[in-house]
Amino acid sequence: MQVNQELCIGCQKCLPFCPQGAIYIENRKALIDQEECVECGICVRQIECPRKAFYEPEEVRQWPRAVRKVFGDPTEKHESTGVRGRGTEEVKTNDVTGRVKRGQVGFALEFGRPSIGCRVRDVEVVTVPLTRMGIVFEPCNPLTSLLYPDTGMVHEDVRDEKILSAIVEFTIPEDRFEEVAAAVYEASKHCVNTVFSWGLVVRYAEDGTIPVTRTLDKMGIRIPKNAKVNVGLGRPLTNA
Amino acid sequence: MSHTLHRFGPEETFLNDFPFISRPAMQFNHEGAAPKMRRVMEICLDEGPVNWGSLTTKQNMTLGFDREDLLSKTEDNSPAMGCFDDRQKVGNVLKKLKEEDLGMSVVVTGLRDKVEEICAEAGLTPHSADLALGIFGDTDKLPDEDTMCYTTMCGHAMISAGLVKQIRKAVTEGRMEPDAAAKILAKPCYCGIFNLTRAEDMLRAEQNQADSNG
């Protein structure tokens, strides 16, 4: 995003709104730090700029900068998924898609979340070791197309782009959960430039329990109280 | 993405916090889903959510919300998104959706045991869940925890820490009332999953604390 310098009156009303804190004042005019801007568009959509000085220049849609828009602006649709957002429908429609079945666990490691953003290359802290372990990342997740499948490394042309967040998403058999969770936990110690929020997509067992919570308990990982629950209203319902 | 998950804050602040999403599954049952999604939205809106939103119309309840405009622009792949601040209302919605058997997937976020109780009361068997295991990595870079209670109510991270700090300061200094402050914070979240009641309650608690500190 950019600020039209001829329009800006330097009122500073815009300063608190940028989620990345990328707006600053210089010579009594608002400017946007182009390295830190993730092209989320909140400044254009939301800030009540008295001169409507914020705008989206054409370069935002050009590669590789376009990656920022794809992973930063929730109003944008991904070509790869057909839906808005940075991941897949994951648990939202799992009752119909059967993306994660009984006996499986889905991982969703959202880098840059909450709020602070990341460089695309930051995901390598987990994608490289997980690739070595034979993990295959979710093909419908837009991040996966930016990774080399044989190494888990990020494509050179986008690795330095700053994005709001990206989700490393994959599904494994439940009997590999402890091994893979331990690898993610170990990798998290080397995640020095950003953070990631860790989500687990799981199936309820027939008795209404979630088996993986026993493994989490055994590993000393706090059993989460918050969850997003698919209530089973989708049709046709998959019982897999 | 899991944008209603990973909300941050003390457990007691989630007792009346139920983000709601319904959507068709792309390539599975999305063809011809528009009328079903419109009906899901009608059922939810009739019950009275604390917030509701749309990335299509870029509206939520604080920006100005036109129910008929939203319904008329609903397409086959449109999600229904909002938030309830009352477990009874969520339960009523689930019961109606079960009765009408529209076939659209529904996720309700919240404290897992509470959501499971609501499902049981509605006669539903939960299918699957997305569990929030927490935040890992360089957590020193995060804003303070009080600020994150508000920023994480927009899973797309559209509510900036800077705005939250400015608004909280105005409330604790008595320059802004908690209800007005909550509405300002809710605006950037087009999905409408920002819980205005939860925000107002937390802001009021901060205001009371500031008052008692003199």
Interface residues (C-beta under 8 A of the other chain):
Chain A: L15 P16 F17 C18 P19 Q20 G21 C40 I42 R45 Q46 P74 T75 T81 G82 V83 R84 G85 R86 G87 T88 E89 E90 V91 K92 T93 N94 D95 V96 T97 V100 A108 E110 G112 R113 P114 S115 I116 G117 L164 S165 I167 V184 Y185 S188 C191 V192 N193 T194 V195 F196 S197 W198 G199 L200 V201 V202 R203 Y204 G208 I210 T213 L216 I221 R222 P224 K225 N226 A227 K228 V229 N230 V231 G232 L233 G234 R235 P236 L237
Chain B: M1 S2 H3 T4 L5 H6 R7 F8 E11 F14 P19 I21 S22 R23 P24 A25 M26 F28 N29 L55 K58 N77 P79 L94 L97 K98 D101 L102 G103 M104 S105 V106 V107 V108 T109 G110 L111 R112 D113 V115 E116 C119 A122 L124 T125 P126 H127 S128 A129 D130 L131 A132 L133 G134 I135 F136 G137 D138 T139 K141 L142 P143 M148 T151 T152 G155 H156 A157 M158 I159 S160 A161 G162 L163 K165 Q166 K187 P188 Y190 C191
